[in-house]
């Protein structure tokens, strides 16, 4: 919907320059090209950019209460706002000046205070200033669909939908965080709550910030672990479909055209089918066709589109286009994050923008809530990870030279959480150790232990434990982050119907035997059954194929390899602190496919440094 930012002074006579909040807002023009808005006093500065989705004429922000005591800015959507609006009118005789969801949230706060957040179905980050109570309330949605970053010290708190907006306040000095770089090079993203810079943090999903009497308090208001149970339900298939139908209906609320990502896989096909079933007779769907990809998504996407009789767009992405597209996208990326799926997500969002769409429905979250990744079922390899923790790296290195196992695989036996991380990042650990200065796997393992195992619940199966782990980590920092950045780069709002909190809470409350399989081949049976019921049988027989661009042909040609070398070299003035530059050419000149992900995430980091880094 937009981008928001703000500056809160915690000391008298410590405020923003008159033009600073305007400059902060202007960094987010791509997130909201339609309007801007501001609220300023000696204590609080709010700003926003608006992408008009709902109530074009009257939905401008900030919205100020009729008594001028309370003001709100919001990024995202409250999908049940019409229901809440009716509740407020019936129970509290509320009067509204607009038809926007933002005003509904402001009125909810008036009547329910900060407990209002429990009533919200949506994806959001917002800030409310209550001058009468001297209270500022900042919050992020339950799953982290919409971003929110913040910085604070004893003088100020600064927040924004992007890191760029915070730095543009000119109140802090940006310094790259060494730990963040090392973790990024391992994960291909910076794990929450860290950001790429010192002292700028991501507000965790389901968390809120309170500033009262200029004192800051950060707390959790929602946690999926609270809904874990072992309920038996004999009507799971129907309840799942009803909850998904309700979610797709809510996610379809828009005064602007809505389309869908349609990869031809199970997740996006079901969402597209359900959206069609809501009597949307003519809408746009989008898929990407990659060269060098063994399994062609476009074939299955076309099958689904033809069955549904919708306007389908297939965009061909050539390997020679991959790096130029990355370079173009980096203008909108505020911190390094890499997944080859970001290329099709960005390109298809651009196409949708050209077709005058403002909203795209996506299938993110289905794998995390239904057990859709192979790593969820690899119990024996998972058991082995960390089994050799007492053996030194020197011994492991010696064993690797005896050709028993590669050093890369032996390191996974020593470090459990590092081993888990590379199941999705694809990083080669031996090359990582060579490339990364001051590499200390023991320290990294400890950091990843806090990141991953903090989300564990010992009273559930390993399968559900890994699903929840991914829901709280990988999905937030990879899937949802990339969806937000790539869609908003083109002024498109990406929505994720599988992450309706009532749907997720219901599934997590069930006993595994009711809806989960004990093997990957039969995974996501609830969704497969639903697809069959909805005349999508062909899709249920597909093996899972990620919506990613194959790197074969991208790196292993001289033109692209030279470009990668030059880009990484040009970032040396910054990255030399973190990267062993004397090893880069060795790895690039002796190209091996196993280093593809290391090379690409380093290219992303270097491109970000060359184009976006404030240090």
C-alpha positions in Angstrom: 0.0 0.0 0.0 2.8 2.5 0.8 5.9 3.3 2.7 5.9 4.9 6.2 8.6 6.5 8.3 8.9 8.6 11.4 11.2 10.4 13.8 10.5 10.6 17.5 12.5 12.9 19.7 13.4 11.5 23.2 15.2 14.6 24.3 14.1 18.2 24.4 15.5 20.4 21.6 16.5 17.4 19.6 14.5 17.3 16.5 14.6 17.0 12.8 15.7 19.5 10.2 12.7 21.0 8.6 13.3 19.1 5.3 14.5 15.9 6.7 11.2 14.1 7.0 10.4 15.1 3.4 13.8 13.6 2.3 13.1 10.4 4.2 9.7 10.0 2.5 11.2 10.7 -0.9 13.4 7.6 -0.7 10.2 5.5 -0.8 8.6 7.0 -3.9 8.5 3.6 -5.6 6.5 2.2 -2.6 3.8 4.9 -3.0 4.0 6.9 -6.2 0.4 8.3 -5.9 0.6 10.6 -2.9 2.7 11.8 0.1 1.6 13.0 3.5 3.2 14.4 6.7 2.5 15.2 10.3 5.0 17.3 12.3 5.3 18.8 15.8 8.2 19.4 18.1 8.2 15.7 19.3 6.8 13.6 16.5 7.4 13.6 12.7 5.5 11.1 10.6 5.7 10.7 6.8 4.3 8.4 4.2 4.1 7.6 0.5 0.8 6.1 -0.7 0.0 3.5 -3.4 -3.8 3.9 -3.8 -5.6 0.6 -3.4 -8.7 1.5 -1.4 -10.7 4.7 -1.2 -8.9 6.8 -3.9 -10.7 10.0 -3.1 -10.6 10.1 0.7 -8.0 7.6 1.9 -5.0 10.0 2.1 -2.7 9.8 5.1 -1.8 10.7 7.8 -5.4 10.5 9.2 -6.0 12.6 12.2 -8.9 12.1 14.7 -11.7 14.6 14.7 -10.5 15.9 18.1 -7.0 16.3 16.7 -5.6 14.1 19.6 -4.6 11.0 17.6 -2.8 10.5 14.3 -2.0 7.4 12.2 0.1 6.2 9.3 -0.1 2.7 7.9 1.6 0.5 5.3 -0.4 -2.5 4.1 -4.0 -3.6 4.3 -6.5 -4.5 7.0 -8.5 -7.1 5.1 -11.4 -7.4 7.6 -11.8 -3.6 7.8 -15.4 -3.6 6.5 -16.4 -6.1 9.2 -14.6 -4.0 11.9 -16.2 -0.8 10.5 -19.7 -2.3 10.9 -18.8 -3.5 14.4 -17.7 0.0 15.4 -20.8 1.6 14.0 -23.1 -0.9 15.7 -21.3 -1.1 19.1 -19.9 2.4 19.4 -21.9 4.6 17.1 -18.7 5.5 15.3 -18.8 8.0 12.5 -16.4 7.8 9.5 -15.2 10.4 7.1 -13.6 8.0 4.7 -14.0 4.4 3.4 -10.4 3.5 4.2 -9.0 0.7 6.3 -6.6 3.1 8.0 -9.4 5.2 9.5 -11.0 2.0 10.8 -7.8 1.1 12.6 -7.6 4.6 14.1 -11.2 4.2 15.3 -10.4 0.7 16.7 -7.6 2.2 18.7 -10.0 4.9 20.0 -12.4 2.2 21.3 -10.1 -0.7 22.2 -6.7 0.9 22.7 -3.7 -1.2 21.9 -5.8 -4.4 22.2 -7.2 -3.4 18.8 -4.4 -5.3 17.2 -6.0 -8.6 18.2 -9.0 -7.9 15.9 -6.9 -7.2 12.8 -6.7 -9.6 9.8 -4.1 -8.2 7.5 -0.6 -7.4 6.5 0.6 -4.1 8.0 3.0 -1.9 9.8 1.7 1.2 11.4 2.4 4.0 13.8 -0.2 5.8 16.0 0.5 8.9 18.1 -1.8 9.7 20.9 -1.0 13.2 22.1 -3.4 13.1 25.1 -1.8 9.9 26.5 1.7 10.9 25.3 1.9 7.5 23.7 3.4 6.3 20.4 2.4 2.8 19.3 4.3 1.1 16.4 3.5 -2.5 15.3 4.2 -5.1 12.6 1.9 -7.8 11.4 2.0 -11.4 12.7 4.0 -13.0 10.0 6.2 -10.0 8.9 4.6 -9.6 5.5 5.2 -5.9 5.6 8.6 -4.6 6.7 9.5 -2.2 9.5 13.0 -1.1 10.5 14.0 1.0 13.4 17.0 2.7 15.1 17.1 4.2 18.6 19.4 5.7 21.1 18.9 7.9 24.2 18.0 10.9 22.0 15.7 9.5 19.3 13.8 6.7 17.7 13.7 6.5 13.9 11.6 4.0 11.9 10.7 3.3 8.4 9.5 0.7 5.8 13.0 0.9 4.4 16.5 1.3 5.8 17.1 4.1 3.3 14.4 6.2 4.8 16.0 5.9 8.3 19.5 6.8 7.1 18.1 9.8 5.1 17.2 11.4 8.4 20.9 12.3 8.6 20.7 11.6 12.3 22.9 8.5 12.3 26.1 7.3 10.7 25.7 4.2 8.7 28.3 1.5 9.4 28.1 -2.0 8.0 27.8 -4.7 10.6 30.5 -7.4 10.3 28.3 -10.1 11.8 25.5 -9.2 9.3 27.9 -9.6 6.4 29.2 -13.0 7.5 25.6 -14.2 8.1 24.5 -12.8 4.8 27.3 -14.6 2.9 26.1 -17.9 4.6 22.3 -17.4 4.4 22.0 -15.1 1.4 20.0 -12.7 3.6 20.6 -10.8 6.9 18.6 -12.6 9.6 16.2 -10.7 11.8 16.4 -8.7 14.0 19.7 -7.6 12.4 20.1 -5.4 9.4 23.1 -4.9 7.3 24.0 -1.8 9.4 25.0 -1.5 13.0 22.1 -0.5 15.3 19.4 -0.6 12.7 17.0 -3.4 13.4 14.0 -5.2 11.9 11.0 -5.2 14.2 10.2 -8.9 14.5 6.9 -10.2 13.3 4.1 -10.1 15.9 5.9 -7.4 17.8 5.2 -3.8 18.8 7.0 -0.7 20.1 5.6 1.6 22.7 7.0 5.0 23.5 5.5 6.4 26.7 6.9 9.4 28.5 9.8 9.1 26.1 10.7 5.6 27.3 10.8 2.8 24.8 9.4 -0.7 25.3 9.4 -3.5 22.7 7.2 -6.6 23.2 5.6 -9.5 21.5 1.8 -9.5 20.9 1.4 -12.8 19.0 3.3 -16.1 18.6 2.3 -19.1 16.6 3.7 -21.4 19.3 0.7 -20.4 21.5 -1.6 -22.3 19.0 0.3 -25.6 18.9 -1.9 -28.4 19.9 -2.8 -32.0 18.9 -6.5 -31.6 18.0 -8.2 -34.4 16.1 -10.6 -33.1 13.4 -12.5 -35.4 11.0 -13.5 -32.5 8.8 -10.1 -31.1 8.0 -10.4 -30.9 4.2 -13.6 -28.9 4.3 -12.5 -26.6 7.1 -9.2 -26.0 5.3 -11.0 -25.1 2.0 -13.5 -22.8 3.8 -10.7 -21.0 5.6 -8.7 -20.6 2.3 -11.9 -19.4 0.5 -12.4 -16.8 3.2 -8.8 -15.7 3.0 -8.7 -15.4 -0.8 -12.0 -13.4 -0.6 -10.4 -11.0 2.0 -7.2 -10.7 0.0 -9.2 -9.8 -3.0 -10.5 -6.6 -1.4 -9.3 -3.7 -3.7 -10.6 -0.7 -5.6 -7.9 -1.5 -8.2 -7.3 -4.4 -10.6 -5.9 -7.7 -9.0 -4.0 -10.4 -10.7 -2.0 -13.5 -9.7 1.5 -15.0 -9.9 0.9 -18.4 -11.6 4.0 -20.5 -11.7 2.1 -23.6 -12.6 2.9 -25.2 -9.3 0.4 -26.4 -6.7 0.4 -23.3 -4.4 -0.1 -20.5 -7.0 -2.5 -22.7 -9.1 -4.9 -23.2 -6.2 -4.8 -19.5 -5.3 -5.5 -18.6 -8.9 -8.4 -21.1 -9.1 -9.9 -19.8 -5.9 -9.7 -16.2 -7.1 -11.4 -17.2 -10.3 -14.1 -18.9 -8.3 -15.0 -15.5 -6.7 -16.6 -14.6 -10.1 -13.6 -12.8 -11.4 -14.2 -13.6 -15.0 -11.4 -11.7 -16.6 -8.1 -11.1 -14.8 -4.4 -11.4 -15.5 -2.0 -14.1 -14.4 1.8 -14.2 -14.8 4.5 -16.7 -15.1 8.1 -16.8 -16.2 9.7 -19.1 -18.7 13.5 -19.7 -18.2 16.0 -21.0 -20.6 18.2 -23.8 -19.3 15.5 -25.0 -16.9 14.8 -28.7 -17.1 11.2 -28.5 -16.0 9.1 -25.9 -17.7 6.8 -24.0 -15.4 5.1 -22.3 -18.3 3.6 -25.5 -19.6 1.6 -26.2 -16.4 0.8 -22.5 -16.0 -0.8 -22.5 -19.4 -2.8 -25.6 -18.6 -4.2 -23.9 -15.5 -4.9 -20.6 -17.3 -6.7 -22.4 -20.2 -8.9 -24.3 -17.8 -9.8 -21.1 -16.0 -10.1 -19.1 -19.2 -8.1 -16.2 -17.8 -5.7 -13.7 -19.5 -2.3 -15.3 -19.0 1.1 -13.7 -19.6 4.2 -15.8 -20.1 7.5 -13.8 -19.9 10.6 -15.4 -21.3 13.8 -14.7 -19.2 17.1 -15.3 -20.9 20.2 -16.1 -19.0 21.9 -13.1 -20.6 19.2 -10.9 -19.0 19.7 -12.2 -15.5 22.6 -9.9 -14.3 21.2 -6.7 -16.0 17.8 -7.4 -14.3 19.6 -7.8 -10.9 21.4 -4.5 -11.5 18.2 -2.7 -12.3 16.4 -4.2 -9.2 19.2 -3.2 -6.9 18.1 0.4 -7.0 15.2 -0.6 -4.8 17.0 -3.0 -2.5 17.9 -1.4 0.8 20.0 -4.3 2.1 21.5 -7.3 0.4 19.3 -10.3 -0.1 19.6 -13.0 -2.8 17.5 -15.7 -4.3 17.3 -16.3 -8.0 13.5 -16.1 -7.7 13.8 -12.4 -7.1 14.4 -12.0 -10.9 11.1 -13.5 -12.1 9.2 -11.8 -9.2 10.5 -8.4 -10.3 10.0 -8.9 -14.0 6.5 -10.2 -13.7 5.6 -7.3 -11.3 6.9 -4.9 -14.0 4.6 -6.6 -16.5 1.7 -6.4 -14.2 2.4 -2.7 -13.6 2.4 -2.2 -17.4 -1.0 -3.9 -17.5 -2.3 -1.3 -15.0 -2.5 -3.7 -12.1 -1.8 -2.7 -8.5 -2.2 -6.0 -6.6 -0.8 -9.5 -7.2 -1.7 -12.6 -5.2 1.2 -15.0 -4.4 1.6 -18.5 -3.0 4.2 -17.7 -0.4 3.7 -19.5 2.9 2.1 -22.7 1.7 5.3 -24.8 2.1 5.8 -23.5 5.7 2.3 -24.2 6.9 1.8 -27.5 5.1 5.2 -29.1 5.2 6.3 -28.6 1.6 10.1 -28.6 1.7 12.2 -31.7 1.3 14.3 -30.6 4.3 11.3 -31.1 6.5 11.4 -34.8 5.9 15.2 -35.6 5.8 15.3 -36.9 9.3 18.4 -39.0 9.0 20.6 -36.3 7.4 19.1 -33.8 9.9 20.0 -36.2 12.8 23.6 -36.4 11.5 24.0 -32.7 11.4 26.0 -31.7 14.5 26.8 -35.4 15.3 30.6 -34.7 15.0 30.5 -31.4 17.0 33.4 -32.6 19.2 35.8 -33.2 16.3 38.1 -30.3 15.4 38.0 -28.6 12.0 41.7 -29.6 11.6 40.8 -33.3 11.9 37.8 -32.8 9.5 40.1 -31.1 7.0 42.5 -34.0 7.2 39.7 -36.5 6.6 38.6 -34.5 3.6 42.0 -34.8 2.1 41.7 -38.6 2.5 38.7 -38.3 0.1 36.3 -39.8 2.7 34.0 -36.9 2.4 34.3 -33.3 1.2 35.2 -30.7 3.7 31.9 -29.0 2.9 29.9 -32.1 4.0 32.1 -32.8 7.0 31.5 -29.3 8.3 27.8 -30.0 8.2 28.4 -33.0 10.5 30.1 -30.7 13.0 27.8 -27.7 12.9 24.1 -28.5 13.1 22.6 -25.1 12.3 25.1 -24.1 9.7 24.2 -27.4 8.0 20.5 -26.5 8.2 21.1 -23.0 6.7 22.8 -24.3 3.6 19.8 -26.6 2.8 18.1 -23.5 1.5 21.0 -21.1 0.7 23.1 -23.7 -1.2 26.3 -22.1 0.0 29.5 -24.2 -0.3 31.1 -24.1 3.1 34.6 -24.8 2.0 34.5 -21.9 -0.4 32.8 -19.8 2.2 35.7 -20.4 4.6 38.2 -19.4 1.9 36.4 -16.2 0.9 35.3 -14.9 4.3 37.8 -13.0 6.4 38.0 -14.0 10.1 35.7 -16.9 9.4 34.7 -18.5 12.7 32.2 -21.3 12.2 31.9 -21.8 16.0 30.7 -18.2 16.5 28.4 -18.5 13.4 26.9 -21.7 14.8 26.1 -20.0 18.1 24.4 -17.1 16.3 22.4 -19.4 14.1 21.5 -21.5 17.1 19.8 -18.4 18.7 18.2 -17.6 15.3 16.8 -21.1 14.6 16.3 -22.9 17.9 14.7 -19.9 19.6 11.6 -20.9 17.7 11.7 -24.6 18.7 9.0 -26.2 20.8 10.2 -29.5 22.4 6.7 -31.0 22.7 6.1 -31.3 18.9 7.3 -33.5 16.1 10.5 -32.7 14.3 8.4 -32.1 11.1 6.3 -29.4 12.7 9.3 -28.0 14.5 11.0 -27.4 11.2 7.9 -26.0 9.6 7.5 -23.4 12.4 11.3 -22.7 12.2 11.0 -21.9 8.5 7.8 -19.9 9.1 9.6 -17.7 11.6 12.9 -17.4 9.9 13.4 -18.3 6.2 10.0 -17.2 5.1 10.2 -13.8 6.8 13.8 -13.0 5.8 13.9 -14.6 2.4 10.4 -15.2 0.8 8.4 -12.3 2.2 11.2 -9.9 2.2 11.9 -10.6 -1.5 8.2 -10.5 -2.4 7.8 -7.1 -0.7 11.0 -5.6 -2.3 10.4 -6.9 -5.8 6.7 -6.0 -6.0 7.1 -2.6 -4.4 10.0 -1.8 -6.7 7.4 -1.6 -9.4 4.6 -0.1 -7.2 2.7 -3.4 -7.0 1.3 -4.7 -3.7 2.0 -8.4 -3.2 -0.5 -10.4 -1.1 -0.2 -13.8 0.4 -3.6 -15.6 1.1 -1.9 -18.7 2.7 -0.8 -16.5 5.6 -4.2 -15.6 6.9 -3.6 -16.0 10.7 -6.9 -17.8 11.3 -5.9 -20.4 8.7 -2.4 -20.9 10.0 -3.6 -21.0 13.7 -6.1 -23.8 12.7 -3.5 -25.9 10.9 -0.9 -25.6 13.7 -3.5 -26.6 16.3 -4.0 -30.0 14.5 -2.3 -33.3 15.3 0.2 -34.2 12.6 -1.6 -37.3 11.6 -4.7 -35.3 10.6 -3.0 -33.3 7.8 0.7 -34.0 7.5 2.5 -36.8 5.8 5.5 -38.7 7.1 7.3 -38.5 3.7 8.1 -35.8 1.2 6.5 -37.6 -1.7 3.1 -37.3 -0.2 3.5 -33.9 1.3 0.9 -31.2 1.3 -1.9 -33.7 0.9 -4.5 -31.1 2.0 -3.6 -28.9 -0.9 -3.4 -31.7 -3.3 -6.8 -33.0 -2.3 -8.2 -29.4 -2.7 -6.6 -29.1 -6.2 -8.1 -32.4 -7.3 -11.5 -31.3 -6.0 -11.2 -28.1 -8.0 -10.3 -29.8 -11.3 -6.6 -29.2 -11.1 -5.5 -32.9 -11.0 -2.6 -32.4 -13.5 -0.9 -30.0 -11.1 -1.1 -32.4 -8.2 1.1 -34.9 -10.1 4.0 -32.4 -10.5 7.1 -32.6 -8.5 7.9 -29.4 -6.6 9.9 -27.0 -8.7 11.0 -23.7 -7.2 10.1 -20.4 -8.9 13.7 -19.8 -9.5 16.0 -18.9 -12.4 18.6 -21.7 -13.1 22.2 -20.3 -12.8 23.5 -22.6 -15.6 24.3 -20.2 -18.4 24.4 -17.2 -16.1 27.8 -17.7 -14.5 29.5 -20.1 -16.8 30.1 -17.8 -19.7 33.0 -15.4 -20.1 31.0 -12.2 -20.6 29.0 -12.6 -17.3 32.0 -13.9 -15.4 34.0 -10.9 -16.4 31.2 -8.6 -15.3 31.0 -10.4 -12.0 34.7 -10.0 -11.4 34.6 -6.3 -12.2 31.6 -5.7 -10.0 33.2 -7.4 -7.0 36.5 -5.7 -7.6 34.8 -2.2 -7.7 33.4 -2.8 -4.2 36.8 -3.6 -2.8 37.1 -0.3 -1.0 34.3 -1.4 1.3 34.3 -5.2 1.1 38.0 -5.7 1.6 37.3 -5.6 5.3 35.1 -8.7 5.0 36.3 -10.6 2.0 39.6 -12.3 1.0 40.1 -10.6 -2.3 43.1 -12.7 -3.2 40.9 -15.8 -3.2 38.1 -14.4 -5.4 39.9 -14.7 -8.8 41.0 -18.2 -7.9 37.4 -19.3 -7.3 36.1 -17.5 -10.4 39.0 -18.6 -12.7 38.5 -22.2 -11.6 34.7 -22.1 -12.0 32.8 -25.0 -10.4 29.0 -25.3 -10.4 29.1 -26.0 -6.6 30.1 -22.4 -6.0 27.2 -20.9 -8.0 25.4 -19.6 -4.9 28.6 -18.2 -3.3 29.4 -16.3 -6.4 25.9 -14.9 -6.9 25.3 -13.8 -3.3 28.8 -12.1 -3.4 27.8 -10.4 -6.7 24.6 -9.1 -5.0 26.5 -7.8 -2.0 29.1 -6.0 -4.3 26.3 -4.6 -6.5 24.5 -3.3 -3.4 27.7 -1.7 -2.1 28.4 0.0 -5.5 24.8 1.3 -5.8 23.2 1.6 -2.3 25.7 1.5 0.5 25.7 4.6 2.7 29.0 3.9 4.5 
